[in-house]
Amino acid sequence: MLTTHPRPQDLPIGPMDSTQDLRFTSVRTPDPHILRRRELLKKYPQLRSLYGCERGTAALMFLLTVVQLGIAWLFQNYDVH
């Protein structure tokens, strides 16, 4: 049994009321993402070559973190109020 959740635009603005039930719902059906992945791999086996780690991503994330920390250090004395 699948339970629908309210859409974000239907939620009230402001503090949440304790009567609202916004918890995740557990379902006993197979995960559609796993089934879809299997279907795609069966139809397009060459997709398997795209799996794995991309070393360049780690270097890019490190560089972006250093840049963000550098910007934060440069603007540490600015008054934003």
C-alpha positions, 0 to 999 in steps of 0.5 A: 500500500503506497501512501501519498505525501503532501506536495511542498506547495500544499504545506502551510507556511510557518511552524509545523503543527503536531497533527501533521504526519510527514514521516516516511512511509515504508512499502513492501514493493521492490525498489523501482530504481534497482529494477530500472537499473537492471532493465537498462543494463540488460538493454544497454550493457555498455553502460557498465563501463560508466560505473566507478570512481572519477578521480577528478571529482575528488580533486575538484571538490578539494579545490572548491572547498579551499576556494570557499574557505579562502573566500570566508577568510577574506570576508571574515571582517565584513559586517553584513548587517 
